[in-house]
Amino acid sequence: MQAAVDLLHQRVLADAEVAPFFLRIDLDRIRRHQRLFLEQFTCWRP
C-alpha cells in the first residue's frame, strides 16, 4: 500500500499544475492517512 501512495505522490508532485496546491501541506500526514484509508478500504493487512 505504501508503494501505491508513494507513486501517487511522485506523480502529483511532478505535475506542474497540481504540485503548487501541496506546497504548504504536511505530506507525511497525508500519506499516512491515504495508506490507512486504502488498507481499510481493501481489507489489506501487512
PyMOL commands that set and color helices and strands:
alter all, ss='L'
color gray80, all
select helices_A, chain A and resi 2-14+19-22+27-42
alter helices_A, ss='H'
color red, helices_A
deselect
rebuild
show_as cartoon
